[in-house]
Amino acid sequence: AEALGVHELVCLDLGDYPLDFSRENKMKIVDVIRQVQPDFMLSHSQYDPYNTDHMNTTNAVLECRMIAQAWGHNPGENVLAAPQLYLFEPHQTEQMGWKPDTFLDITPVWSKKRAAIEAMQGQEHLWEFYTRVAQQRANHFKRNSGGMSGGRDCKFAEGFQSVFPRTVDQL
């Protein structure tokens, strides 16, 4: 959080291996979502046979997003609009059924991303891996964007899979 400049970190202490997604804990997540009113949300891939906490998190996020949008849940509270849920890239995409449809240039903030990666103790084996992934995704950003990037250079990018359809006014 410090490396990324997070100004407020909310920790709900839901355990780990396994995470506890009880009804009570889901309602805590709903409360945070309604309070924050995010423009978009991020989660893990929808399938992960190596770490079921990951896919259980995404299932819980989907449910909590839905509850946060429901007028019938705690009537009178400010409900959530409909933010896109993006699934970030797992380190074994082919095993997770993850398919990117959105690429984001992160070149201006790469040093912060790398510092955040290096803060993950026990994952040193992934530091260079994710650096190479960001360089590969930059190539996708530049070459496969259909011209949307305007031909500008990109050294580091991230790929995301969107869960919900996106609406546009023109193609």
ZICORHU-V474082 format. One record per residue. RES is the residue in one small letter. SS is DSSP state (alpha for helix, beta for strand, coil for the rest). OMEGA is omega in degrees with one decimal (NA if undefined). Layout:
RES,SS,OMEGA  RES,SS,OMEGA
This chain:
a,coil,-179.9  e,coil,-179.2  a,coil,-178.2  l,coil,179.8  g,coil,178.8  v,coil,-177.5  h,coil,175.4  e,coil,179.3  l,coil,179.5  v,coil,178.2  c,coil,-177.1  l,coil,176.6  d,coil,-178.7  l,coil,179.8  g,coil,178.5  d,coil,179.3  y,coil,9.7  p,coil,169.2  l,coil,-179.3  d,coil,178.7  f,coil,175.5  s,coil,177.4  r,alpha,-179.8  e,alpha,-179.5  n,alpha,176.8  k,alpha,179.4  m,alpha,174.1  k,alpha,179.0  i,alpha,177.9  v,alpha,-180.0  d,alpha,179.5  v,alpha,-179.9  i,alpha,179.8  r,alpha,179.6  q,alpha,-175.7  v,alpha,-176.8  q,coil,-175.5  p,coil,174.3  d,coil,175.7  f,beta,179.3  m,beta,179.0  l,beta,173.5  s,beta,-180.0  h,coil,174.2  s,coil,-176.4  q,coil,179.2  y,coil,178.1  d,coil,-179.0  p,coil,-179.1  y,coil,-179.6  n,coil,-176.4  t,alpha,172.8  d,alpha,-178.5  h,alpha,-177.9  m,alpha,175.1  n,alpha,176.1  t,alpha,-179.7  t,alpha,176.4  n,alpha,178.4  a,alpha,178.7  v,alpha,177.9  l,alpha,179.9  e,alpha,-178.6  c,alpha,175.9  r,alpha,179.9  m,alpha,179.7  i,alpha,-179.7  a,alpha,178.2  q,alpha,-171.5  a,coil,177.7  w,coil,-177.3  g,coil,178.0  h,coil,-178.2  n,coil,-179.2  p,coil,-179.6  g,coil,177.0  e,coil,176.5  n,coil,-178.0  v,coil,179.0  l,coil,174.1  a,coil,178.6  a,coil,-178.5  p,coil,175.4  q,beta,171.9  l,beta,177.5  y,beta,175.9  l,beta,-178.4  f,beta,-171.2  e,coil,174.0  p,coil,-178.0  h,coil,173.2  q,coil,-172.3  t,alpha,-177.0  e,alpha,178.4  q,alpha,-173.8  m,alpha,-177.4  g,coil,-177.4  w,coil,-178.7  k,coil,-177.1  p,coil,173.0  d,coil,-179.2  t,beta,177.4  f,beta,-176.6  l,beta,176.1  d,beta,178.6  i,coil,-179.1  t,alpha,-178.3  p,alpha,-177.6  v,alpha,-176.7  w,alpha,-177.5  s,alpha,176.0  k,alpha,179.3  k,alpha,-179.6  r,alpha,177.7  a,alpha,177.8  a,alpha,177.6  i,alpha,-177.9  e,alpha,177.2  a,coil,-179.0  m,coil,179.7  q,coil,178.7  g,coil,179.8  q,coil,179.8  e,alpha,-179.3  h,alpha,-179.1  l,alpha,-176.5  w,alpha,-179.4  e,alpha,177.0  f,alpha,-178.3  y,alpha,172.8  t,alpha,178.6  r,alpha,177.8  v,alpha,-179.9  a,alpha,176.8  q,alpha,177.5  q,alpha,179.8  r,alpha,174.3  a,alpha,176.7  n,alpha,176.9  h,alpha,178.3  f,alpha,-175.7  k,alpha,-168.0  r,alpha,-173.9  n,coil,-175.6  s,coil,-178.1  g,coil,178.4  g,coil,-176.8  m,coil,-179.8  s,coil,177.6  g,coil,178.1  g,coil,-178.4  r,coil,-179.6  d,coil,178.4  c,coil,-178.9  k,coil,-179.5  f,coil,178.5  a,beta,173.9  e,beta,174.1  g,beta,178.3  f,beta,172.6  q,beta,178.6  s,beta,-178.0  v,coil,-174.8  f,coil,176.6  p,coil,175.5  r,coil,179.4  t,coil,-179.0  v,coil,177.6  d,coil,177.8  q,coil,176.0  l,coil,NA
